[in-house]
């Protein structure tokens, strides 16, 4: 059962996240990841912006679901290599059972420890050794929040090799923390050009988008990012096109859920 101090911690976290404006989604994500680690004694967290694409192949074990965006609280070259390896394997139809079982519940909020997904024999598998132990992880909690039928926000919370496995209570605490912030999951997806954009945003487009959301005029944005007004204006046109809007007011309305 969740302790009162844990519940208070989570409610304070929700208030903290609400204080970040839409232009600071990256900082808000870092804040959330750090607090999740504190909450259950984890050492790293990853966020995956997952979308259902039309690029699936016959027998695709995850039925078109892909994660074009992956962010870590504590990134490393080794983690980047592991992610690229798994992406390549996915396109070859090689997918671990934990990923398949997490993806099977698409459309429904779900939270699972590794032990909720597999039996103890899996912890002796080459996959566990290569993609968990080799990067310093002993256990994980996966929490997946569906935004709509084609977009989901995935969080993986990892415990270090020196730490004990997650308990069911810890899983439920993390689930509670992430279940109550649908607006935040939506904002994360939007800020990266997912959810409603035709294609994901480039890093430069994301920076312009965030400044647009602060209300800055295009000339001031050009000064802020040290680009010409013409370049910034082209970025704005591209951003509007990707989100299917034709003005800043309509763009802002997306963040307001309209």
C-alpha positions in Angstrom: 0.0 0.0 0.0 1.2 3.5 -0.9 2.5 5.5 2.1 1.1 9.0 2.8 4.5 10.6 2.3 4.8 9.0 -1.1 1.4 10.3 -2.1 2.3 13.8 -0.9 5.6 13.5 -2.9 3.7 12.7 -6.0 1.1 15.4 -5.6 3.9 17.9 -5.1 5.6 16.6 -8.3 2.4 17.1 -10.3 2.3 20.7 -9.1 6.0 21.1 -10.1 5.2 19.8 -13.6 2.3 22.2 -14.0 4.6 25.1 -13.3 6.6 24.4 -16.4 5.2 26.1 -19.5 4.8 24.4 -22.8 8.1 25.9 -24.1 10.1 24.0 -21.4 9.0 20.4 -22.0 12.5 19.1 -21.9 13.2 20.6 -18.5 9.9 19.3 -17.2 10.8 15.8 -18.5 14.1 15.9 -16.7 12.4 17.0 -13.5 9.9 14.1 -13.7 12.6 11.5 -14.4 14.7 12.7 -11.4 11.6 12.6 -9.1 10.7 9.1 -10.3 14.2 7.9 -9.4 13.9 9.4 -5.9 10.5 7.9 -5.4 11.6 4.2 -5.8 15.3 4.3 -5.5 16.0 3.9 -9.3 19.1 5.2 -11.0 18.0 5.9 -14.6 14.8 6.5 -16.5 14.0 6.5 -20.2 11.1 8.0 -22.1 9.9 6.7 -25.5 7.6 8.6 -27.8 5.9 5.6 -29.4 3.7 5.8 -32.5 1.9 3.2 -34.7 3.4 3.6 -38.2 2.4 2.3 -41.6 5.8 0.7 -42.0 5.0 -2.7 -40.4 5.8 -5.8 -42.3 3.9 -9.2 -42.5 4.3 -10.8 -39.1 5.6 -7.6 -37.4 5.6 -8.7 -33.7 4.7 -5.2 -32.5 2.2 -4.5 -35.3 3.7 -1.2 -36.5 4.6 0.4 -33.2 7.9 2.2 -33.3 9.7 4.6 -30.9 11.2 7.4 -33.1 12.2 9.3 -29.9 14.1 7.9 -27.0 15.4 10.1 -24.1 17.4 9.0 -21.0 17.9 10.8 -17.7 21.5 9.7 -17.8 22.4 9.2 -21.5 25.6 7.5 -22.6 27.2 6.3 -25.8 26.7 2.7 -24.7 22.9 3.3 -24.2 22.7 5.0 -27.7 24.4 1.9 -29.2 22.0 -0.4 -27.5 19.0 1.6 -28.7 20.2 1.6 -32.3 20.9 -2.2 -32.1 17.4 -2.9 -30.9 15.9 -0.6 -33.6 17.8 -2.5 -36.3 16.7 -5.9 -34.9 13.1 -4.7 -34.8 13.1 -4.0 -38.5 14.4 -7.6 -39.0 11.5 -9.0 -36.9 13.8 -9.8 -33.9 11.9 -8.5 -30.8 12.3 -9.6 -27.2 9.2 -11.0 -25.4 9.2 -8.1 -22.9 8.7 -5.6 -25.7 6.0 -7.8 -27.4 4.0 -8.2 -24.1 4.2 -4.5 -23.4 3.0 -3.6 -26.9 0.2 -6.2 -26.7 -1.8 -3.9 -24.4 -1.9 -1.0 -26.8 -4.7 1.5 -26.1 -4.9 0.7 -22.3 -2.8 2.2 -19.5 -0.5 -0.4 -18.1 2.4 -0.8 -15.7 4.6 -3.9 -15.4 7.8 -5.0 -13.8 10.0 -7.3 -15.7 8.7 -10.1 -13.5 5.2 -9.3 -14.5 6.1 -9.9 -18.1 8.4 -13.0 -18.0 9.3 -16.0 -15.9 12.6 -16.3 -13.9 14.3 -18.2 -16.8 14.3 -15.0 -18.9 16.8 -13.4 -16.5 19.4 -15.9 -17.7 18.7 -15.0 -21.3 21.3 -13.4 -23.7 18.9 -10.5 -24.1 18.8 -9.7 -20.4 22.6 -9.9 -20.2 23.2 -7.7 -23.2 20.5 -5.1 -22.8 20.0 -4.9 -19.1 23.0 -6.1 -17.1 25.6 -4.8 -19.6 24.3 -1.2 -19.2 24.0 -1.4 -15.5 20.4 -2.4 -15.0 19.0 -5.2 -12.9 15.3 -4.5 -13.1 12.7 -2.2 -14.7 9.2 -0.9 -14.4 7.5 -0.1 -17.7 4.6 2.3 -17.6 2.7 3.1 -20.8 0.2 5.8 -21.2 -2.0 5.7 -24.4 -2.6 9.2 -25.9 -4.7 8.0 -28.7 -5.0 4.8 -30.8 -1.8 5.6 -32.7 0.4 7.3 -30.0 1.7 6.2 -26.6 4.1 7.6 -24.0 6.4 4.9 -22.6 8.5 5.3 -19.4 11.1 2.8 -18.3 12.4 3.1 -14.7 15.6 1.2 -14.0 17.3 -0.1 -10.9 21.0 -0.6 -10.7 22.8 -4.0 -10.4 23.5 -3.5 -6.7 19.8 -2.9 -5.9 17.0 -5.5 -5.2 14.2 -6.1 -7.7 11.2 -3.7 -7.7 8.3 -4.7 -5.5 4.6 -4.7 -6.6 4.1 -1.7 -4.3 6.9 0.2 -6.0 5.3 -0.6 -9.4 2.0 0.7 -8.2 3.5 3.9 -6.8 5.2 4.6 -10.1 2.0 3.8 -12.0 0.0 6.3 -9.8 2.6 9.0 -10.4 2.4 8.7 -14.2 -1.3 7.8 -14.4 -2.5 11.2 -13.2 -0.8 13.5 -15.7 -2.4 12.8 -19.1 -1.9 16.5 -20.0 1.9 16.0 -19.5 2.2 12.9 -21.7 0.3 14.8 -24.4 2.5 17.8 -24.1 5.6 15.7 -24.4 4.4 14.1 -27.6 3.4 17.4 -29.0 6.7 19.1 -28.2 8.6 16.6 -30.2 6.3 16.8 -33.2 4.6 13.5 -32.5 0.8 13.0 -31.9 -0.5 15.3 -34.6 2.5 16.4 -36.7 2.9 14.7 -40.1 6.6 14.1 -39.4 8.8 14.6 -36.3 10.5 18.0 -35.8 14.2 18.6 -36.4 16.2 20.0 -33.4 16.1 23.5 -35.0 12.3 23.3 -35.5 11.8 22.2 -31.9 13.7 25.2 -30.6 11.7 27.6 -32.8 8.5 25.8 -31.7 9.3 26.3 -28.0 10.0 30.0 -28.5 6.8 30.4 -30.5 4.9 29.0 -27.5 6.4 31.7 -25.3 4.8 34.3 -27.5 8.0 35.8 -28.9 7.6 37.4 -32.3 9.6 35.9 -35.2 12.1 38.7 -35.3 13.0 38.2 -31.7 13.2 34.4 -32.2 15.7 35.1 -35.0 17.9 37.1 -32.5 17.5 34.4 -29.8 18.7 31.5 -32.1 21.1 33.7 -34.1 19.5 33.0 -37.4 18.1 35.4 -40.1 14.4 36.4 -39.9 13.9 34.7 -43.3 15.3 31.4 -42.0 13.1 31.6 -38.9 10.0 32.4 -40.9 10.6 29.3 -43.1 10.9 27.2 -39.9 7.6 28.6 -38.7 5.9 27.8 -42.0 7.3 24.3 -41.8 6.1 23.9 -38.2 2.6 25.0 -39.1 2.5 22.6 -42.0 3.7 19.7 -40.0 1.0 20.3 -37.3 -1.7 21.1 -39.9 -2.4 24.6 -38.7 -2.0 28.0 -40.3 -1.4 30.4 -37.4 0.1 30.6 -34.0 -3.3 30.7 -32.2 -4.2 27.3 -33.8 -0.8 25.9 -32.8 -1.3 27.0 -29.2 -4.8 25.5 -29.2 -3.2 22.1 -29.6 -1.4 22.5 -26.3 -4.7 23.5 -24.7 -6.2 20.2 -25.9 -8.6 21.9 -28.4 
